[in-house]
Structure formats: C-alpha cells, structure tokens
Amino acid sequence: MSLTTDEGSAVSTSRNAQMATTANIHAPLGAVTVLHVVDAIISAKTAVVSWNENRKTRKILAKLTDEQLDDIGLSRGDIANI
C-alpha cells in the first residue's frame, strides 16, 4: 500500500517498524524447549546436591554419641529429620 502524503508515509513506516519489532520478541519454539530442558537438568542437579549434603550430615551425626548429640541440642530421633 503506497500513500502519497508525507504524513501517511510516516505512519506506514512507523507501522512497519512496529510490526518488525514485535515479530522479533518471541523466541523460536526450539529455543523455548531447550530452555525448559536446561531448567529441568539444573533443578535435578540442585536436588541431588542437596540430598547428598543432607545424607553426609546424617551419616556424620549418626556417628556421634548420645552425649555429643545432647551437647548440640539434638537427639537420635532428630537425625532422620535432617
């Protein structure tokens, strides 16, 4: 569509620039899928690291005597909740 007035030409150019800008905002579908996969992997890694740290802590606490646990304000039953 061609407009002969300067004002119409400016509106047309502005509209085309706006359409080009909004068309480039959205990521391609493949990129979104990759992002979800990467997020899932990072989440799984974080969960495994947290579980392993808690497992190590429980193992160390289980080796302590009842007197030592009492000194730090814990009992044998508390170890399982860590």
Secondary structure by P-SEA (a helix, b strand, c coil): cccccaaaaaaaaaaaaaaaaaaaccccaaaaaaaaaaaaaaaaaaaaaaaaaaaaaaaaaaaccaaaaaaacccccccccc
